Amino acid sequence: MYEDIVSWPSSAARRVIADEFESRYGFPGVVGCIDGSHIPIKAPSLDRDSYINRKGFASVNLLAVCDHRMRFIYTFADCSGSTHDARVMRMCPLGNSLLAGSLIDETHHLLGDAAYPLLTGLLVPFRDNGHLSEKQTRYNVVHSAARSVIERAFGRLKGKFRRLKYLDVTRTDLAALIIETACVLHNMSLSDGDECEEEVSHLDTEYDTDLSNQGPQQNSKAREKRDLIMHSL
């Protein structure tokens, strides 16, 4: 059921999603928001250290993309907790397509936080060095408001499926299966109009400057695209 329920939207569906994001938040061209979320697990006996995240507990780093409805359109739960968000993106098929510029047409993009590189298909905020212009600050505010959808999606996922607060499994492949199953059920519950309490977490944000949007992948075409959107807001 996963491929039918957690699926990348068609070109027509992406246009609808982009229209909805712009109508709700004022940010044009958004077809999804991307982020990582740590799912605590029982520390495995093999390769234990790689699963210990920067907060000091064992976890799986779930990468997900959601649309304007908090519906997951892509998930990847195959990375250990010590893996930085940007590296998770580079390791998954979605990231490979984003880096190659082959996943989204030039008018569309995902929104991600400063942990990710700036790409033509992935727009991130301007890094606040204390000297942002008024337009850059405005861009960051609108960007953050739209991007909050993925944070609320994670909150709903963890609030409804409380087993994700701690997976007591010794096999990491089973942990990934449970997480992906919860994402499927999350989408199904949204389709049914089910309501639940969102759980707010402050454990997921990562900003490591060596892997942020300050690297060589911040190409001129991506900067130009971000600047054009900044001036349009």
PEGIBEL-V791416 format. One record per backbone hydrogen bond with DSSP energy under -0.5 kcal/mol. CO is the residue of the C=O (numbers start at 1). NH is the residue of the N-H. Records with the same first field share a line. If there is no record, write none. Layout:
CO = NH / NH
This chain:
1 = 4 / 5
2 = 6
5 = 7
10 = 14
11 = 15
12 = 16
13 = 17
14 = 18
15 = 19
16 = 20
17 = 21
18 = 22
19 = 23
20 = 24
21 = 25 / 26 / 27
22 = 26
26 = 28
27 = 30
29 = 109
32 = 111
33 = 66
35 = 64
37 = 62
38 = 40
39 = 60
40 = 167
47 = 50 / 51
48 = 51
49 = 52
50 = 82
51 = 53 / 59
53 = 56
57 = 53
58 = 41
59 = 81
60 = 39 / 62
61 = 63 / 79
62 = 37
63 = 76
64 = 35
65 = 73 / 74
66 = 33
67 = 70
71 = 67
74 = 65
76 = 63
79 = 61
80 = 83
84 = 88
85 = 89
86 = 90
87 = 91
88 = 92
92 = 96
93 = 97
94 = 98
95 = 99
96 = 100
97 = 101 / 102 / 103
98 = 101
105 = 108
109 = 31 / 32
110 = 123
111 = 34
113 = 116
114 = 213
117 = 119
118 = 219
119 = 122
121 = 110
122 = 119
123 = 112
127 = 129
133 = 137
134 = 138
135 = 139
136 = 140
137 = 141
138 = 142
139 = 143
140 = 144
141 = 145
142 = 146
143 = 147
144 = 148
146 = 149
147 = 150 / 151
148 = 152
149 = 153
150 = 154
151 = 155
152 = 156
153 = 157
154 = 158
155 = 159 / 199
156 = 160
157 = 161
160 = 162
161 = 164
162 = 165
163 = 166
166 = 168
167 = 42 / 169
170 = 172
171 = 174 / 175
172 = 176
173 = 177
174 = 178
175 = 179
176 = 180
177 = 181
178 = 182
179 = 183
180 = 184
181 = 185
182 = 186
183 = 187
184 = 188
185 = 189
186 = 190
187 = 191
188 = 192
189 = 194
190 = 193
198 = 200
207 = 209
208 = 211
209 = 212
212 = 215
215 = 218
217 = 219
219 = 223
220 = 224
221 = 225
222 = 226
223 = 227
224 = 228
225 = 229
226 = 230
227 = 231
228 = 232
229 = 232 / 233
230 = 233
